[in-house]
Amino acid sequence: MPRIFNQYVSPQTFSLLAADVVVMSASFLIGIRLRYLGDAESWSYYSEMPDFAYRIAVAIGVFIFCGYYNGLYSPRLFRGLSDQFFKLLQTLGFACFILAMLYFVAPVLRVGRGAFAAGLAAVLIGVFLFRAASDLWWRSVVQPETVAIVGDGDLAAETAHEIAYRRDLRMHIAGFIALRPLDVAVAAGQVEEARVLGSADHVEEIVKTHRIQRLIVADDRGQGLVPFKHLLKVRTRGTAVEDAHAVMTSLTGRIPLNAVESSWFLFSAGFRRSRYQSAFKRLVDLVLSSIGLVCSLPIMALTAAAVKLDSRGPALFRQRRLGLNGQTFELMKFRTMREDAEADGVARWAEENDPRLTRIGGFLRKYRFDELPQFINVIRGQMSFVGPRPERPEFVERLRKTIPYYDERLTMRPGITGWAQVCYPYGATEEDALRKLEYDLFYLKNVSILFDIAIVFQTIKIILTGRGR
């Protein structure tokens, strides 16, 4: 199963992305050729143009970019061919809007109205026909991978649930292989008797009988019941064997703290940060934040004026937060709550639809305008562009007593955006804090510049679609 940033990615996603590049390019060329079928002079003008290929590449690149933001490469979100067709129409509409602005700024990239219209129609027809054929092929020809889970406890049940949720991965769970005696495993109530394929001592027979292609070992009790001898035999015969902790991490994009021990953190891959990587990340932070600060100055001026007109109090809000290695700094943001939001001096988490929000505060939070002043925090070195969310000292003091590994998130500069921010909504409970920590630890384990770029793209997608948190 392919992975990106240690997360499982559907093979269909790769095939759709690669095929769209080829199909769109071919469709564009065919459409333009048909447009000038009886006009050899015009076709010769386009085909012999030195930068013709670059102009087509720019248009295709914009289509792919818009397709990503419109969910055109997320098979698990598809609800049939009609849904894909409307997503494709929306994608082409957004692409035309962006290309129109691009052509206004750089006329040299224009393809020509007649040629562009013909190419666009060909792209719509070509991509949809390919997706219809691809969808039929995936459903009728490509067989799901047969998986069995070696385990009968909470971790085994949770792993099965996550695999069932990710239908786009095309993994079929044949059943469970019990580590404990069958009557004990069934009585525990985590797995149904009908789904138990047998006991762990008969792994080899079960793999052969049910044609198992992948075994996922879920021993969440650590009682030494895993049949390593039998698993080694099926592994050397070609059956994939994986640890459930690693599978859960790849399925969910977080580290499930209820299922891992300290030794897992010590011996698993990841959590590596070199001096060169840190220096390069800091350089990227400075460049992006400087550009972001300059470009957002007009928006910040309008936002400050709107905050002042909307309610009493200062436009800019300063609050103590914990940064790298637990150092305190003043985070800056536009005020989104009433001036007396914490008049009693008690620190409270912000909630979704918080009654303390001002009229404009909800809008600012949804589209992240309130966080624009944090570019200054990044330039000062107090924050990073991407990282764990900066938390208040009062909350950290409370959470570190009840949540294991909470202090580990302080080993990196907090970020304006981050993996937990794009994957999990605002939380107002300790359970929410635990779940966000699981995403933060996943980020710390897999931190890289490419991962940061992916998080920035995901943040932009969330803002543009109005799903800001």
N, C-alpha and C positions, 0 to 999 in steps of 0.2 A: 504494500500500500504506500503510494507516494506521500511525502511529507514536506511541508514548508514551515520553517521555524518550529520544527518538532511537533507539528500538528498534522493529523491525517487530512488529506485533501482528496476529494473524489476524482478518480481517473477521468470521469466524464468532463470535469472542469477543464483539465488539460486539453482534452480532445476538442472541446468546443472552442477554446481560445485559439488553438493552433489552426483548426479548420476555418474559423472565421477570418483569420488573416489571409488564408489561401483563397477561400470562396469569395470574400469581399474584393480582393485584388482582381481575381479572374472576372467576377461579375462587373466590376467597374470598367475593365478593359472591353469586355463583350458589349456592354451597354453603349460605350462611346463608339465602338466599331459599328454597331447597328445604327447609331444616330447618323453616322456619315457613310452609310453603306453605298449610296450612289454618288458620293462626293469624294472622289479620290484625292482631290487637292486639299480639302480640309483635313482628311484623315492623315495625309502625309505631313501636314503642318503640325498636328498634335504628336504623331508618333516619332517625328524627327526632332522634336523640341528637346534640347539637352537636359532640361530639368523636369521633363514630363514625369519621369518615374518618381522624383522627389515630391511633386505636387500630389500625385496619387497616394504616395506613402503618408503624407501629412493628413490627407482626408481619411485614410484608413485608420491612422493612429488616433484621430479624434473620435472616430466611430467606436473603436475598441475602448478608449478611455470612458466614453459615455456609457458604453455597455457594462463596464465594470460598476460604475456608480448606479446603474439602473437594475443591478441584480441579474444581468443577462448570463452571467457565468456562475450562478449559484443554483445548481440543479435541485437542491433540497427545498428551494422556495417555489419551484415550478408547480403549477396546478393544471397542467395540460398544455396542449399545443395552442389553444386560443390565448392562454395567458402569455405564452412565449411570443405570440404574434403581436399582442398589444405592447409588450415590453420592447419588442423590436421597433415598432412604430414610434414609441416614446423616445427610444435611443436615437433613431434617425432624426427625430424632431429636435432633440437637444443638440445633436451633432451639427445640424444645419445652422442653428442659432449661433453656436460657438464659431463655426467656420465663417459665417457671415461677418462676425466681429473681427476674426483673424484676417479675412480678405480685405476688410476696410483698412486695417493697420498695415498689412503687407500685401498689396495688390499683386505682387509678383507670384504669389502662390495660387492665384486663381486658375481654375481649370477651364472655365467658360460656362455660361449659363446652360446652353443646350447640351453640352457634353456632360455637365454635372448632373442635370435632371435625368438624362438617360442612364447615366451610371448609377444614380441613386435608386431608380426604379429597378434596375437589374440587381442591385445589392439586396433590396427588399425581397424580391422573388427568389434569388439564389440562396440567400441565407435561410429563409423560411423553409424552402424545399429541402435543403440539407438537414435542417434541424428535425423536420418531420421524418426523414429517412433515418437520421441518427437515433431519434427517440424510439422508432420501431426496432432498430437493430439492437439497442441496449436492452429492450424489454424481451425480445424474442430469441436473440442469439447469445448474448453475453450472460452466462450463468453466475449467480451470486456465489461468493466464496463461502464455503461451509465451515462454520466455527463451532467449537465446543469449549465451554468454560470449565476448567478444573477447579472446583470449589463449590461450596454450598452455603456460604455465609452472606453477610451484608455486602461485602465487596463484590462477590460474584453476582448478586442480584442487581447491584447498582451498575456494574459493568454491562450486564445484559440490557438494562434499561437504556443506557447511553447508546449502545450499538443499535438498538431498535429505533431510537430517535433519529440517528444518522442514516436514514434509508438511502441517501445518495451514495454511501460507501459500498452499497450492494454486498453486505455481509449477512448471511443467514445463520442464525443461532440454532444448531441442531439440538442442543440441550446442555445439561450440566453433568459433570463427572464428580461424584461425591467423594470428599476426602474422609468423611466420617462414615460409620456404618449407615446403610441406607435408611433404616427406621429412625435413627437419630437425626439425620439430615432432613428428612421429610417432616418430622415432628417439630423441628425448629421453625418451620413455617416460612423460610426465605425462598425456597424453591418448591415448585409443584412436583408431586410424585410422577406425573405423566411426562415431565421434562427431564427426569433423571435417566441418563443413558446407562449408568452402571457405577461401579466403585472404581477408585483410583488404581486398584491392583490389576484391572482389566483394560488399561488405557490402550494397549496395542490392539486388542481385539475390537475395541470401540472405534478406534481410528480407521481400521480396515473395513468394518461392517458399515459404518455410516459415511465413509469416504470423507473424513475430516481433513481439511486443508490447513487449518490453523487452530492451535490450542492456546488458550489464555489462562494462565495460572493465577488464581485468586485465593491466596492463603492469607486471610486477614487476622488470623490468630497466632501465627508464628509458632505452631506446636510441632513442627517437623513432620507433618503428615504428607507432604508433597512427595510423590513417587519419582524421585530424580532418576533412578535406574531405568524405569520404564519410559520416562519422558526422553531420556537421552537416546534410547533406541529409536523411537519414532522421529526424533529430531534428525538423526543421522540418515534416516530413510527419506527425508525430504519434507516432512511436515513442519511448518513454522511453529515455534513455541515462543510466546511472549509473556512478560510479567504484566499483571493486571494494573499495577500502579503506573507503569509507563503507558499502557493503553489508555487508561483513564485520563492521564495528562494530555495525551495526543488528541483524544476525543473532545475534551472540554476546554482546552487552553488554560487550564489552571492545575495547581498541585493539590489534590484532595488531602487535606491535613488529617482528616479522620482515619485515613488508611495508610499513612506512611510513618516511619519511625526515623529517629535521628540518623541512624546508619544509612538510610536511603539518601539523605542530603550529602553525607560524607563521600559515598562511593558512586553516586550516579554522575553521569557526564554533565557538563555545563558549569555555571557559576564561575566562569573564567573572564577576567578583565585585565588586560595588559595595560601598561602605561601608554603605549602608542594608541590603543583603542580609546582610552580615556581622554588623551590629548586631542585626538581627532574628533571625538564627540563634543568636546568643549569648543573646538574651532567651528564645528557645524552649528552649535548653539549660538555662538556669537554672530555668525553670518546670518542665520535665519531670523534671529531676534532683532538684529539691527534693521534688516529689510522689513520685517513685520512691523517694527515700531514706526519707521518712516512712512510706510504705505498706509498704516492704520491711523495716522494722526488726524486726518479729517473726520474719520468715523468716531474716534475717541472724543474729539471736540463736540460733535453732535450728541454723543452719548452722555457726556458730562452735563451738557445743557439740558437734556431731557430728564436726567436724574434730578437736577436742581429744581426744575419746573414742576416735577411730579410730586415731590414731597420735601418736607423740611429736613435739613441736615446736609453734611458735606457730600459732594459728588464722589470723591475718592475715599475708599474705606481701607484702613490699615488694621491688620490683625496678626498677632504672634503665631508663628507656625514653627515646627521643627524641621530642620533640613539635614544635610549630610552630617553623619556622626552625632546626631542629636543636637546640633547647634541651633539656637533660636534666631529667627530673623522676622522682619515685618513684611508680610505679604500684602501686595497692593492689588486692589480690584475696585470696580465701580460698585457703589452701594446698591443693593437690591432689596434690602429690608428696611423697615421703619427704624428711625433713629433710636427708639426705645425697645428694640427687639430683645435685648437682654438687660433690661433695666434693673432686674433683681440680682445681677451679677453672676447668674448661673449659666455655664456654657451648655448649649443645646445643639444637637445635630440639625442641619437643615433637612427638611422633609420635602417630598414631592407635594406640590400644591400647598406649600407652607403658608399658613394664614398671616405670617409676619411679613410676607412679600409685599412690596409696593405694587402699584398698578403696572408699572413698566418693568419691575424686577423679574417677573416670570418670563417675559420676552427676552430680556438680557441673558438670563440663565439658559434658556432654551437654545439660543443661537450663539452662546459663549462670548457675547460682547463684554460681559462683566469681567472677563479674564484678560482683556487686552493689555491693561497696565502691567501685567506680569512679565511682559517682554523686558521691562526694566529690571525686575528681579533676576532674570536670566543673564542679562548683560553684567550685572553686579556679581555674578557667580553664586548666587544664593539658590538658584533653581536651574533646571535643565529644560530643554524644549520637550523632551519625553522622559517620563519617569513616574515613580509612585506619587500619588496625590499627597501634597503637603498637609499634615494633620496638626491640630491644635495640641499644645502640651497637656492640657487637662484631659483630653481624650486618650492620648498616648499613655499617660500615667495609669489610667483606668484599664485600658485594653491590654497592656503588657502583663498585667497580673492574671488575666483570664485566658488570653489567646497565646498559644505557643508560637515561638519564632517571630513574634510581632516586631521585635527590635531589628530584625534582619532587613526590613524595608528601609531602615535609616542608613544602610551602607551605601546608598546612592543618592545623588541629588534628586529632590522631588521635581516633578514635571508639570508644565502647563496642561499637557495631556498625557495619557498613559494607557497601558493595556487594560488595567482595571476600569479606567474611566470610560473606555469605548465598549467594554464588555458587560458592565454592570451598572444599573441605575443608582441614583442617590439612595443612600441607606441611612436609617435612623436607629438601628439596633446593633447589638454586639454580634448577632448572627450575620448581619450584612457586612460588618467590619471583618469578620472571619472569611467570608466569601471573597471580598475584595482583596484580602491579604493573599488568598490562594492565587488570584490572578497576578498580583504583584510579584510573588515568588516565582511564578512561571516566567515572568518577564526577566527577573534577575538571573534565572537559570539560562535563558536563551538570548540575553541582550546582545545586540549587534546593530550596526548602522542600518543595514537593510531592514531589520525588524522595526527600527525607529521610523524609517520611511513608510513602511506599511501601516504603522499606527497613525502617522500623520494623514495618510490617504484615507484611512478609515474614519478619522476624526472629521475630515472635510466632508466625507459622505454623510456622517451623522448630522452635521450642521445643515448641509444642503437639503436633506430630507426632513428636517424639522424634528429629529429625534434627539435633540440635545439633552444632556443630563446635567 
